[in-house]
């Protein structure tokens, strides 16, 4: 048999024409969203002031297994997709493992991450509806960058609320977003009611994703022709991100492979949800019952491994709907962990449900071990990973090392969600030995849980 | 006929197995290098204290048309190559031009540029020779990053002399190079005789490439088991970079295309030389006599368009050989132009000779027009280009606009050498309107020409 190539690319003809909606195959559905004002299940219409119409429909759609990717979105994808499936030959050799390690690399675009897959879709639907502007939040800045690129392409205005601590730590992220023509406001800000309230309560706060979401939602609701878009957590985002796993699965099929273990970092769940959907389908329908799925989260923000499965607000200001999910409480203020994209207090309801029902595992890793894996990976694979992505690398290396012990030649697939060009302060802090780990105590977590709403 | 894809990738089988040595097909050869001590033509042996053996041989080889790419270097290439040939559909549409615009994108690797193609080869040969360490210089930082990646891969130590002004402006470049395990010293420095002399003469100078080269060469010569490597200008570098054009040409053939115009930015000439070699072959042998080749340089450092074709030192400290090339004088201190990779006083002897003999054209462009093109390109093509690469974009857009006037449907190919993630200060200065253009006066240039050595 011919040697498996380093990189496998689908042709444009082989690229997915439809997204895969994992909910259509789930044995049990996630619990419904609740309206934040009355704490009762909400319908599609309750979402219309926040999201654009087609996205509301997708959010509630748990029956259509496949949903056509609009031709214009397919065109957009063709600008930067297919993403390569890469065999980590050098890393395997360095680890001296019998395991075969693959990664799907989503960083080959200027946004530097997988976020563009959903940004393209969401902005397209907004344009179709005749909207003129969008608002969103961004933490590490990958989502804000991706969305600014999609808005530049489709010609919509965009305002990004960027978590203040990231805004200050990452001036170059701002500059990229400006280059693509969007406005950025550090959050919390004086531009919204919820922002002013949070500033009054926590003067000088560095902000959080939950807080930036509240501001972006408020601004969208009060602006004509404007809606809010979110880069993770939501069903619609996981739907769009399914393109990752569909490509991975097709690429692996081309080279005669199938993963024993699928690994992804998990903040809100968009990357792991997208990567694993096409493989989870095979587990759910019994074709591949033994595939393992591993969500990797930071020990500093351990929503799956140490959170509660409960109804909670998706934002700090409690203007967005509630979801039943693994959560640390919407007031949970994560420590200054460098993986800004993994600092959300909750987790995708779909992933939460699958985890709760035993279809996937989760591990929490400390950031110094994560950066150790990142540097090792960079030196062998010559790609500088984003800190978020490096969580998955850490777990993949750990699994490969287990294989070295056991002698098993497992096939490991992980999602390399993006590049770390804007995270060099974190790399420097690791290389200089000044990076520390932070693990919340049980008491810290109890404070967050105390804020969980009492439902029904 | 099927629509031409956005991206065309060669398969691993289709990737070049040999580099193409353009000199073997040149009607007249560039003039020989001169020994800096005696100003007489030098032989291979004179280069041995500076470069490793195989590279000395490649430097002097003007007869072998094809040179095998060692299997290990091919493996390295397969980590990040093939690079895609991209059809700029969105840019074409925005420009409303009948021209077809293609670009070969070399930024899909962590070094963010094409520099890795030669770094991989040079470090491989150094390892083969049993060397333990290498020295080099870097300006914008792309070459230093690429070399640090290759050294991490092959296990050699590396010391990078980084032009001080870039060292201070680009802390994140340093961090990337550190991540890959190399040492960096801002140049001029106290670590070399030539550095100390320059510092004495120009206290507080921001340095230049010519000066950093001198320091790196001196350090290599005085360190056991160590040699110097250079990222541009040299024949060997153009040879390694020929992989770019070989891939472009094969990819264009796959889709039934051939360029009417080939465009590349030109600092030392490595990118343009590499991109154009396979196409220049067809011009030299008469198969495609009408292809146009355009070198694009910054108006602030116009070696081809306003320099002298003369023997000159390749470095400020006059420790490296002399070459006959288009030059502004080895003392020419370019202004603080943001395209740090295009601030070299000279130009590849091969490109200089071809330009002198009328085989290619050159244009000089002001940096505000360059950044205007960069932002336009980013918004339409969703790739954030390096300022260096954006020089080629500027010229490609200008050619496409000429086609709009004339109605000609020319096929334009340009080299998109890399990404601009580390150049956000420059983007910010452009977007805020504080960027200015600098064009040296004739008097400025005369000062540089006055330093040209008198030969023979």
Interface residues (C-beta under 8 A of the other chain):
Chain A: X5 X6 X7 X9 X11 X12 X75 X78 X79 X80 X90 X108 X109 X110 X111 X112 X116 X149 X152 X153 X171 X172 X175 X176 X178 X179 X180 X181 X375 X378 X379 X380 X381 X382 X383 X384 X419 X421 X422 X424 X425 X427 X428 X431
Chain B: X5 X6 X7 X9 X11 X12 X75 X78 X79 X80 X90 X108 X109 X110 X111 X112 X116 X149 X152 X153 X171 X172 X175 X176 X178 X179 X180 X181 X375 X378 X379 X380 X381 X382 X383 X384 X419 X421 X422 X424 X425 X427 X428 X431
